Amino acid sequence: MVEVAARSLPRLGLGMAALGRPGYINLERGSIFDKNIDATNDDVQRRSVSFMQQSANAVMSQLMEEAASNRMLPWFDCARSYGMSEQFVGEFLRSKRVKPEEVVVSSKWGYTYVAEWKVQLKDGLPHEVKDHSVENFLKQIEETKSFIGEYVDLYQVHSATFESGILTDSRVHEALASCKKENGWMIGLSVSGPDQNKILREAMKINCLDGTMLFDSVQCTYNVLEQRPGEALLEAYNHGMDIIVKEGMANGRILKNEKFQNLAEKYGYPADQLALACILAQPFHPRVLSGAATPEQISSNVKALKLSKVLQEEKSNLLNDILAQCIMDSEQYWKDRSALAWN
């Protein structure tokens, strides 16, 4: 058994979903990755493995600089289904001779990437396939170890649902508890969909044999549009779980939201920074993952850390105003998300 003290997650990290593979559902990826490319080239040529790795390296390098300036550890969040995210992160950190204690790395298991490095697939075929069986866990944890094993701090179930069986499968629970003991990793889960709050509350009931909670953290979608999970996240925080927020800008939709844009302009703050600051200022003390795809985006996103303190200490009315004006119906939010095209 490996005895490793649990490490605190930084307040802000880099999610690798948009950088580890050529296609994702974030809006207007073409304006970032294809702007200097001949449009007659096919997607694979335009977003080759080497091109995407270079793009990822540039953003990771910028986060390293920003983290040093803000006196925090750099944090990279991967997944087995984020294309080659684990390979990219592992190779980047080793090339920079970064020691495990100088960085925080998290990853996820449960989905397999099947898009064969294509941006779009025919006939609505899936880019990733879910399997929360214990057999898949044992397979994918070995894959993760081969790419970033010495760096991993947190290993998460990717998109837990009632339907996948993960919440009631004692064999998987035992395997996760063993992983925690044997590797010294924290264990978490991510949730998605309009029932995030219900899934989280069910997951909080799962304990290890010693009576402690199995899950140390939850990664949840929460933003100024989708606020339904807020109460459940506060409950989880009060029970000792780390709260990680993903999709803080709703895959780019917040930057296209007229109400939010008007409020950002009214109050004089960059929209991306204000969107993330509204999350960071929440009472469940979330850690927020940036979905940045360029060095400029991650540099701007990091400034949300200071803005969140302004919202908490000086301008709570502003925060409340934004949340009240921008909230969406949760079912509609997820319906709109499901319609986003891979691009």
N, C-alpha and C positions, 0 to 999 in steps of 0.2 A: 504494500500500500504506500502511495506517495502522500506525504504530508506537506501540503502547500497552503499557506495562508491566503484566504480570499483577497483578491485585489479590487480596489475601488475602480469602477469604470469612469473614464473622463466624462465631462458634461457634453462633449460633442465629438463625434467620430465621422468616418467616411464609410458609407455603405457602398459596396462594390457591384450592386445589381446593374448599374448603367455602364460599368466599365469592364466587366469581366466577359462580356459577350457582345456580338455585333448588334443585336436587336433587343429592344425593350419597349415598354409602353409609355415612357416619359415623352412628353410632347416635344416635337420639333428637333429630334435628334439629328436629322439631316443637316440642319443649319450649323451644327457643331462638327460633325464628323465628315460631311461630304462637301463642304463649301469650296474646297480647292480641288475637287476631283471631277474629272470628265463624267458627265451624267450617263454616257453610253456604256461605261464599265459596269459590270454586274456587282451586286452587293458584296459577294465574297471578295472580289478584287479590291473594292473600295474600303472594306473594313476587314482586312486580313488579320490574322492572329498577331503578327508583328506590329501592325498599325495600332490595333487596340491595346496591345501591351505598352507601346510607347505612350499612348494617350493616358493609360492608367498610371504609368510611372511618373508622368509629369504632374498629375494631380496628387499622387502620394508624396512626391518630393515637396510639393507646396504645403501639404498638410504637416509634414515633418518640420518645416520652417515655422509655420504658424503655431504649432504646438510648442516649440521651443520658446517662441516669443511670448506665449501666454502661460508658460510654466505648467504645462500639462503634458501627459503622455499622448503620443499619437495613437489613434485607435482605428483599426480597419475591420470591417464586418463583411464576411464572405458567406458563401453557401455552396454546397455541392452543385446546385442547379444554376449558379451564376456563371455558367460557362467555364472559363479558366481562371476565375477569381482567386482561388486558393494558390494555383501555380504562380500567378502574377505577383501576389503578395509575398509568397515565400521566396521567390527569386529576387524580388526587389529588396527585401530585408536582408537577405544573405549578401547580395551585391554591395549593400551599404554597410555590411558588417554590424548590423544592429543586433544588440544582445536581447534575449527574451525579456529581461527586466526593464528594457528601455522602450517597450511598445506593448500595447494591448491588442490582442487579436481574438475575434470571435468568429464562429462559423455555424452552419446549420446543416442538418441532415434531414432526409425525408422526401426530397424531390430529386429526380435524375434529369439532367439536361439532355434533350434528345433532338435539338434543332439542327445539329450537324453544321454549326457555324453559319447559319442562314439568318437573314433579317426577318423574312416573312416565309411562312409555310403555306402550302396549297390546301384549300378546302378546310380551313380552320383547324388544321392539325395542331396538337399541343406542342409547346416549346419545352415543357417539363412535365414529368409524370410522377405523381405522388405514390409513395409506398411507406407506410409507417410501421411495417412489420419489424420484429426483432431481427430477422434475417437481413433485412436491408440496413438496419442500424449497424449491425456487426460488419457488414460489407463497407458501408460508407465511412465509418469511423477509421477504418484502416486506410482508406483513400485519403481522408483528411490528414491523418498522421504522416503519410508519405510526402505530402506537400508542405504542411505548416505545423507538423506535430510539436516541435519544440517551442513554438510561439503561442499555442492556443491557451487562452484563459477561460473562455466560455463556449460551450457547445449547446446548440439549441435545436429543439424540434421545429421543423419548418412548417408553419401554417397548420397548427393543430386544429382539428375540427371534431365534432361529435361523430360524423360519418366515417372518419378515417380509423376509428377504433383506438386511437392513442390514449384516450382518457380512461379507458377501462381495461387495457391490456397489461396485466400484471407482469408478464414476461418482459415487456419493454421497460416497465418501471424498474424492475430488478436490474436490467442491463444498464439503465441510466444511472441508477444508484451505484452500481459497481464501477462504472466509468468515473464517477465523481471521486470514489475512494482510490481507485487504482492510478488515475492520471492527475488527480489534484485539480481537475477542471470544475468550474461552476457549470451548472446545468440549467438551461432555460427553455422557453418555448416562445414561438411567435404565433400571433393570431391575426386573422383577417376576416372581413365580412361584417354584416350588421349584427351578428351575434358574438362579437368579440368579448363583450362584457360577461355574457353567460359562460363562454368557454373558459375565460380566465377564472371566474369564481369556482367552476368545477375543478380546474387544475389546482387551485389552492387547497383543495381537500386531500390531495394525494401526498402521502408521507412515505419516508424511508422507514426501514425496520426499526430504527432508533427513535422514531417519532418526529423527526425533523421534516420540514417541508422538502419535497423532492426538487421543486423548481426554485432556483435562486433568483430568476429574473423572468420578465415577460417583455417581448418586443411587439408593440401594438401600433396600429395606425390611429393617430390622433392629430388633428389640426384645426384651424379655425372654421373649417367647413364640417368636419366629422368630429363631433364632440361627445357622442353617446358614451364612449368608454370611460369618461372622466371619473365618475363615482367609483367604478370598479377598480380603476387604477389607483385611486387614493386608498381604497381598502387594501389592495395588494401592497402598496408602499407601507402602510401602517402595520402590515404583517411581516415586514422585513424584506420584501422583494425589491430588486432593482427594476426600475421602470425605464424601458428603452422605447423611444418613439421613432417610427419609420414613416416615410411618406409625409413628412412635415409640410411639404408644399403640394401635396395631392398630385404627384406626378406632373407637376407644372400647371395644373388647373387653377391653383390659387393666383398665379401670376397673370391669368386670363380673366379672373373674376372681377367684374366691374365694381361691385360694392367694395371689395378689398382694395382694389387699385385706387379708388377714390379716397378711401380712408388713409392709405399710405401717403398719398399726395397731400391730403389735408393736414396730416400731422408731420409731414416732412421727413419721412424715413424711407430708405430703400425697401422695396416690397419684400425681397427675400429675407432680409434681416428682421423685418417686423414680423413676418410669418413665423419664423423660427423662435424669435424672442417671446412671442405669445405662448408658445409651448413651454419654453424653458422657465417661464414665470409661473407655471402651474404649481399648486401645492403638493403634488405628488413627486416633485423634484426629479423630473425626467432627465435621462441622458438622450440626446437627440442625434440621429444619424443624418448627415447631409447626403443628398443624392447628387452632389456636384459631378459634372462631367468635364470641367475645365479647371485649370489652376485659378483663374479669375473668380470662378463661382465659389470655390472652397474658401478663398481669401475673404470674399464678401460674407459668406455664411458664418465664418468664425466671429465676425463682429457682432453677431446676434447675442453672444455671451454677455457683452457689456450692456447692450440695449435691454436685455431681460431684467437686469438689475434696476435700470431706470423705470421700467414698467412696474416692478415690484415695489420699489421704494418711493417713487415720486408720482407716477402716473397710472395708478390702479384704475382710475375712471376711464382712461384711454383703453386699457386692456379690456375692461368690462364692456365698453362700447363696441369694440371690434368683435368680441365673441358674440354679443347679442345680435349684431347686425349681419354677421356672416354665416351663422349656423345653418346647416342644411338638414333635411330629413335624411336619416341614416340609410334607409332603403334606397332612396333616390341617389344618394352619394355612391353607393356600391353598384347600382345599376349603371350609372354613368361611367364608373371605373371599368366595369366589365366590357363596355363598348369601345374602350381605347384600343387603337390598333398598334401592333408591333411595328416599329419603324426604325 
